[in-house]
Amino acid sequence: SFLPDDIFYWIDNEPEFGVQAVYLDERVDTVEGYANATASLPDLAARGVKIMAPAFFALSKLDNDTGAIIPSEYAVAAKEAGLEIVTWSFERSGWLNEGGDYYYQYVSDAIDNDGDMYTVLDVLVQQVGITHFFSDWPATVTYYTSCFGL
């Protein structure tokens, strides 16, 4: 759910369901919202939330020194809080040779061709540790997971 009250209701009143409830975190859509969402992750985990799901742009950023794509502050905070990370929505971006638009906004300076989606996907899987990825067109994710036996 995008609504925290739904998640808390399930945790409090339907714990068998609440343990698998996914908090679709759209708070990351603004700079202020991203900072607040990141800061709130330990409290959400303490409240019983188990699974966070921001749009995938919120889980990576560029390393200021090397320009490499690395886990974001949100991703690091979620892992430190013991939260499972699910994300969305792959293959819904603009042209990657033009930076990729919304879903690549934090890494657009490192994106210049369609193959770069595999670089981002690899960081999300291998470094961030996402467990699931919602995708409008699952060919890329399916190919990646098949290649790595995931």
Disulfide bonds with the S-S distance in Angstrom:
none
